[in-house]
Amino acid sequence: MSKTVRMGLAVLAASAVLAGCVSVGAPEKEGQLAAAGFIRQPADTALKMTKLQALPQNVIVAAQRKGHNIYIYADAAGCGCAFIGNDASYQQYQQIRAANNIAQMQETTAILNQEAALDWGGAWGPYAPGWY
């Protein structure tokens, strides 16, 4: 295979890995929030659903409640719930997210390095003149 074809395959493989991460999206984020200690609060009444829909969706917003910081992640369209956490759970979430990003970058780098290593022979292979 030519170097251009291999590079194209490497880019395609990396894109597929990243696309797989993007398609997971909200469920992955919700899992990270739960692992960090956020509490899942379902919007099980019409009033709660109305309040949930009024919040910014699929982002973490900070608010004050009874003199303490709280963090809210609203997902009306997905789970129909909000994840609510405190300062400690928000910091834990940030650590989980950073670790996940590092792991994804390492996986993508490994794939790209593996694809680059397959091109060890150049256009004519290992038996080209000058390789002896």
N, C-alpha and C positions, 0 to 999 in steps of 0.2 A: 504494500500500500504506500501511496505517496505521503509525504509529510503533511501536505495540505488536507488530504482526506482524514488522516489521523487526528490532526488538530480540529477539524470539523467534528469528528466523532467525540473528541474530548469535550468540546464546547457543548455539544448536544447532550452528552452524559451529565455534565455539570448543570445544564439547564433543567434536565429532567429531575435531578436531585432537588434543585431549588424549587421547581414547580411543585414537586411533591410536598415540600415544606409549606408552600403557600396554600395549597389546597386543603391542608389540615387546618390551618388558620385558627378560627375561633375555638374549636374543641381543644386544640393544643394549648392555647392561651388559658382557657378555663381550667384545664388540668394543672397548669403551672400555678394559677391563682389558688386553687384548692390545696395544692401541695405546700404553698407558702403560708397557709393558715387563713386565707380569706373564707368567709362563711357564705354559702349559697343561700340566697333568700328568694324563693319562688314568688312570682306575682300571681297569686291564686285567687285574687278577687279583681273585679273591674276597676276599683279605685287604685289598687296597687299597680295594675297594668297601665293605667293612665299616667300615674306618677313615673313608672319605669320608662314609658315612651317619651316622657318630657325630658329625660336625662340625655346627655350626649351618648351615642351608642358606640360600643366596641372600643372604648378608650377608658383609661383610668382617670377619674377626676378626684381632686382633693376637696374636702369640705370640713367644716368645724361642727362638732356636735358635743354639747355639754362640756365645752372647753378642751376637747381633744380632737386631734386630727383623725379623720376617717377617709378611706379611699374606696371609691365605688366604681365598679365595672358593670355597665348595664348592657344586656343583650336581649332586647324584647323580641326580635325576629328569630333568634336561635333557640335558646333554652327558655325564654320567657322568664328570666330571672336576673337578679343582680348579685354580684359578689362584693362583699363588704369586708374591709380589713382595717387594721390599725397601722401605726408607724412600723412596728416590728414585722408584721406580715408583708407590708409594702417593701421594706428593705430585703426581706427574704425572697420576695418575688423578683426583685432586681438582680439578686445574686443568681437565682435559678435561670433567669433570662440570659444573663451574661455567660454563664456556663454553657447553656444551650447554643448560643451564638458561636462560642469558641469551638464546641464540638462539631457544629455544622461546617465551620471554616476548615477545620482539620480534615473532615471527611472529603470536602470538595478538593482541597489541596492534594490529598492522597490519590484521588481519582485522576486529577490532572497530571500528577507526577507519574502515575502508572502508565497513562497514555503516552506521555513523553518518553518514558523508558522503552516503550515498544519500538520507537524509531531509532534504534541503536545502530542500524546498518547504513543509513543514508539511502539515497535513491537507488544504488546498485547493490545493496546488501553487504554482508560482511566480507565477501570475497573480491571486493573491488581492489584494483591495484593500489599499493601503498598500505594495505592492511596486514601485510605479512611481517 
